[in-house]
């Protein structure tokens, strides 16, 4: 599990982004819908770290759609602000749950936190799996509980 800001682990990744003008709303802060994009960038980084990003998922026979997303907006983000987005895999047995935090690079102030949940769906049958497939456990380097 995370040890604090800046800590990285086998199932964690951080990405640094600069808030762009096109991400702002008329109030000149990041539009709420763009947080999903920031989470996605960090999620892809952690999936790359375990060598199970979307291409590998598809090759293994599974889609992993996001079925739930929660965002807690703590402080607004503005044009030109450099942010650090961190993603941590926190659950994997029956679903893939990631926890996110966004903080200001300069001050370290936490700006946003959130979670996403994904479930495995068999590409051939289009049926949702009730437990994560063995390939996820293999990529995480853990033994399945069954």
Secondary structure, DSSP 8 states (H G I E B T S, - for coil): ---STT---TTEEEEEEE--GGGB-TTSSB-GGGHHHHHHHHHHHHHHHTT-SHHHHHHTTEEEEEEEEEEEE-S---TT-EEEEEEEEEE-SSSEEEEEEEEETTT--EEEEEEEEEEEEETTT--B-SS--HHHHHHHT-----
